[in-house]
């Protein structure tokens, strides 16, 4: 399998829960497995996490597990017949007080505050924007609307307000329990749904830290899913409070409009990289492969453009969770990523112009990139305790592969999401010269380098001290 810089996140579900199939998917290129906490109970997620760890071990690859929290679900209730068909021009009521099943005239709500958060003239979008209704009047707990764009509306479909503005908290009681579950199996990343600001992410981190204290003090990376219109003006503060973001194009498109999403995607990817954060591009990337064995040309272009924008990872949702062709989808996505990367244009010097580095370890990381690029080095090797050195290096597009070597499994797993970084596990060695010799031997054994190859290596003295990278050495393989 050719070397690929862009990582693949695949969602685990009924279609991909067979142990042998999951192992094949990991061998084919899955780097991060997403567990969707919108479905299933706590024990289900614990069992699935164990399944992922076992499959990765059999495949001889380390993968990260991302626990994706459900977040606030603003949905209609259930219908007596399971669904209704709304006609344009008809009247329809969303009733927060309704307890009986819905019909063609009205349906209940699971978000009881909605009547106090909308007003006459507001536009509501149901079922991912496929149905559009306009608020006509609010009468007590009932929102009276007129259907603008009709269609089939079935049980528990989502509600968005055009332009955003709903105040539902990002973290629900269920999410708080789910964080405890994620910490019980030591999830490498926790994705927070619908954050509006930095406070939502800070609260999530506090909850993770409290739960982590009960489970080996494991600290996951936090991913903010950008899917609310309100999050866009607060992007920088959300980034500062997070370890990365997800360009969640589904709900975001419903709130801001489809046409605004491509430019927002480019902006978010650039902003994340500029702030030394990771970024995942998600939603409908290979949607047609839920039922078809090959992607559309538009999907190929979509994935390729995300790669060329510099995303760390591209994500598969229903394609691998419930689709007919989960393995084939991973194979196709890996091919597209590799092909797009071969045509990347990058200017390393412009990345550094006008910038100064106040930290020694950051300066060493940048020095390694610059030197390896101009020297034509075979590889950059980062010996890292926390993964920070590898993360900084991965924020800059470069064709030289980065191998990040660590003695901590948790660090290795977290680095699987970093673009152009291959994380490897090595034994902790206190003596610098012995450690450097072991690194070279390890890379030769894996077939990653051979005699005569030049590579740049960064490490810290004393060995194993977090944040202690203070040395850059250029070596030739003997």
N, C-alpha and C positions, 0 to 999 in steps of 0.2 A: 504494500500500500504506500503510495507516494506521500511525502511529508506534507502536512497541511497545517497552516497557521491558524485558520479560523476554527473555533470549536463548535461542536454540535450538542445542543441540549435536546433530549428526547423525553417525552412524557410517558410514564408507565401507566398502563391500563389493561383492560381485559385482552386486548389484541397482542400485548407484548409481555404478558406475565408468565409465559412458558419459560422455564429456566434455560432450556437449550436455545430457544430463540433469542432471549435477552443476551445470552453469552455471544451469539452471532452478531447481534446489533452492536455490542461493545467492541467486538473485533473489527466490525465494519466502520467504526468511527465515532460512536457515541462517547462523549467526554463527561457529560453531566446528565444525571437522570433526575427528572422532575417528578415529585409526588404531589398530585393535586389534592389538597385538603378540602376541596369542595365536595369530594365524594369519599365515602367510607368512614369507618370508625377508627379510634386510636390504635387498636390492636392490628387492624388491617395495614396501617401505615408502618407499624413496627415490623410486621411480617414482610412487607414489601421491601423495606430497607435492608432486612437480612437477605432477601432474595437478590437484591442488587449487589451487596457485598460479596455473596457467594459466587455470582456470575462473573463479577470482575476478577475475583481470585482465579477462577478457572481459566479466564481469558488471558491472565497474566498482565492485566492493565488495571491501573487505579483510576476510579472515576469519582466524581463528587456527587453528593445527593443534595438536591434543592427541595426544601419543603415550601410549597407555595400556599400561603394562607388564603382562606376563602374571602375574608373581608366582608364588608356590609353588602348584603344582597337586597337590592331594592327591586322587589318583584310583585307581579300580580299573584293572586291566589289561584286556587284550582277551580275548574269548571265541572258542572254536573256531567257533561258529555266529553270531558277531557279537552275540548277545544270549541271555539266559535269562529265564524267567518265574519269579519267586520267590513261593511260596505262604506265607501266614501260618502260623506254627508250625513251618516246616521249619528244619533246621539249615543254616548256610552259613558257609564259612570264607574269611576274608581272609588270604592267605598271602604275606608279604613275601619268602619264599625261593622261591616257585613260579616256574618259568621256562616251563613249558608253558602253552598257552592254557587259559582258564577253561572251566568247565562248570557244570552245575546245582548241584554240591556246593561248588565253591571257585573262587577267582580270585586272580590275583596283584595286587601293589600297586606303584605307582611311588614311594610315600613309605615308604621302608624303616624309618623310625623309629616308625611307627605302633604296632607291638606294645608298645613301651616307653612309650607315651604314653596308653594306655587301660587300664582295669581292669574286672573283672567288675562288671556293673550299669550301665556307661556306655551311653548311647544314641548310635548313629551314624545319620546321615541321608545317604542316597545319592540322587543325581540330583535335587538341589535340594529334598530333603525329601520326594520322592514315595514313597520307600521308607524304612522305618524298621526298624532291626535293633538288638537288645540284645546287648551283649557277655556271653557266658556264661563263658568262660575264655580264658586266654592260655597257649599251649603252645609255647614256643620262639618261632619267628617267625610262628606261626599264631594268628590271632584267631578263636576259635570263637564264633559268634553264633547267635541265634534270630531268625527273621524275625517282626517284629511287624506291620508293614504291608507287604504284598507288591506286586508289580507287575513290569513289564518293566525289566530292567537290561541296558544295552548297553555296548559298548566305551568305556573311558576316562571313565566318568561320575564326577562329583566326590563327595568324602566330606567331611562336616562332623561335628563332635562337638557334640552338644547342650550349650549353655552355654559352648562354646569351650574353650580350654586346650591346643590343639596348638601346638607350638613351632617349626614351620617358619619359617625366616627370610623376612622380607618381600622381600628382594632376592636372587635366585638368580644363578648365573653367566650364564644367558641374559639376565636383566634388565640385568646390567652391560654386556654386549655391545650390547643394544638401546638403552641410554642413549647409547652411542657413535654408533649409527646415527641416533638422534633428533637428536643435536647436529650430525651431518653435514648434515642438511637444515634445521637451526635450528628445531626444534619450539618453538612458543611456550609450550606447557605439557607437563609430563610428569606423568602420573597414576600413583601408586604403589599397587599392589594389596596388600591385607592388612597394612598397618602396624599394629603393636601399641602403639607408643609413639613419643616424639619422636626417640629414637635412630635408628629406622628411617628417618625423614624426613631427619635430619641426614646420615646416610650417603648417602642418595640425592642430597642437595644437593652433597656433596663429590664424588661420582662425576660429577655434571653439570658441576661447576666444572672438574674435571680434563679431561673430554672437551671442554668449551667452549674451553679454552686452545688446543686444536688447530683450532678452527673459529671464529675471529673473536671469541673471548671472549663468545659469545652466552650469556646467562643466562636459562633458561626459568623460568616460574612452576611451582611444585610443588603438585600436588593430591593430598591424602591420601584414598584411598578407604576410607571407614569401613564395613567389612564383617566385622569380627571382634568377638566379644563383649568381648574384652580391651581393645579400643580405646575402649569407652564410658567407663570411669572415667578414661581418660587423654586425653579429648577436648581439654581446654584446653592441655595440653602439646603435643599433636599439632598443634593450631591454631597455637601459637606458633612451631613449627618449619616450618610450611607457608605457602603463599600462599593456600590454599583447601582445601575438603574436598568430597568427593562423598558424598552420601547413597546408598550402594550397597545398595539394598533387597533384592537377591536373596540373597546369602550371609548378610547380616546377619539377614534374617528367618529363615533356616534355623537360625542359631545362637541367636537370642534369642526366636524365636517370632513368627508373623505379627502377633499382637495387639499386641505391644509396639512395632511399627515406626512407626505414625502419630504417636504421642506423641514418639518419638525423633526423627523427622523434624522436627517443629516445634521441638524443643529444639535440634537441631543447626543449623538455619537461623538461629535467633535468636542462638545462641552465636557462629556465624561472623560475623554482621553486627555483633554487639557488639565483636568482636575485630578489626574492619576487615579481614576476609578474605572471599573469594568462596565461593559455595556452589552446587553443581550437584545437582539431584535426578534420580535415575536409576532404571532398571529397570522394565520392563513398563508404561511410561506409556501407550503406545498399542498394546499387544501384539496386540489383535485385528486391527489394520490390516496385520499381516503377510500376512493372507489375505483381509481384507475392505476395501472401499473407504471405509467410514465407521467411526468409533470407537463404542464402546459408551457409554452415558450414564455408567456408572461411571468409565470412563477420562476422559471430559470433566470429571467432578467431581474426579478425582484430579489432573489437570493444573492445573485452576483452583485447587484448594486449595493446591498447591505455590506457585503465583503469589501467592495471598493471604497465604501464610506469609512471603513476601518472598524466595524463592529468586532467585539471579541468573539461573540457567539451568535448563531442563528438557532431558533427554537422550533421544535415540532410539537404540536399539541394533539389534536384528535387524530392526526396522521399516524402517530405511533400508538396512541392510547386506544383507539377504537377502529382504526382503518384496516382495510384488507391487506395492505402491503407494507407493514412496518419496517421490515428489513430492507426491502427495495427502496423505500423512501430515504432511509439513512444512506444507502449506497449512492443514490442519485444526488443527494445533497452534498455528500463528500466530494463527488466529482465536480459539481458546480463550483464549490468553494476553491478547490485546487486550480481549476481552470481560470477563475477570476483572479486569483492571487498571482498567477503567472504573468498577468498584464497590469499589475499594480504600478502606479507611478509614485515615487517618493523622493523627497528632497531632505535628507537628514540634516544638512547644514541649516536650512531655513527653520527647522524645528528648534534649533539651539540659538538662533540669532536673537540678540536683545534679551536673552535670559541669563539669570545668575542663579547659582545654587549655593544656599547657605549651609547645607549639611554635607559633611564629608562623604557619607555613604551614598547620597544622591549624586554627588559629583563623580564618585568612582564609577557608578552605574552608567552615567552619561559618557564618561571617558572611555569605558569599555565599548560602548556602541560605536562611538566615533572612530576609535582605533581599529576595531574589527572591520568596520565598513571600508575604511581607506586602505587597510592592509590586505583586504581580500581573505580574511580569516575563514577557516572552515566552520568555526563555531564560537559562540560565547558561552562560557560556563560560569554560573553564579552559584557559589556555595552560600546557602541562606538558611537562617533559622526561622524567620518569620514570613519570608516570601516577598518582603518589600522590595529588595533589590531587583528581583525578577519582574515584579509588577511595574516598576519604573521603566525598566528596559522595554517591556512589552507595550508601553504607550507610544512608541515610535516605530513606524513602519521601516523594516529592514529585512533584507533577504537572508541574512545570516541567522541560522537557527540558534535559539537560546535554550540551553539545558540548565535547569535549576536543580541543584542537588541539595537535599536536606535529610536530616536524620529523624525528622518528625513526620509521621504519617498524616496528621491533620493538616500540616503545611503543604505536603505533597498533594493531597486531595483538593485543597483550596486553589492551588495553582493550576489545576487542570482546566480552569475557566479562562486563564490568561492567554491572550492571543500570542502565537509564535513561541510559546513556552512549553517545553516538554519536561515535566517534573519527574525526578528520579530519586529513589530512596537509597541512602548510603549509611554505613555505620558511623556513629559519632567517634571522631578521632581527635584527641587533644593536641597532638603534635602537628604543627603546620606542614612540615616537609613530608611526613608520613601521609597526611591527609591529601596533599596534592598528588603524591604518587598513586594513592589509591583511586583518586578521581580519574586520572589518566588510564589506569588499568581497567577501571569499570567501563569507561567509554569505549575502549578498544574491544573489551569482551563483548559488548553489545553491538559491535559493528558500526558504531557511530563515527569513529575516527580511526585512521590508520597511520602507519609510520610516515613521517614527513609532513603531516598536516599541521598547520599553524592555528592556534586558538588563543583566545583571551580568557583569562580566568580572574574572577574577583572573590575575595574572601576577607575575613577579619582576623585580627590578632588582638587579644587572645581568641582562640577558636571557640565558636559556639555562643558568643555573646550577642544577644539580639541588638540590632541597630549598630553593629560594630564593624560593618564592611569598610575597610580602610586600605585595601591593597588591590592593585591591578597588576597582573603579570602576563606577559606574552610568552607562550611556550610553543615548542615544536615537538610533536609526538616522536618518541624514539622507536 
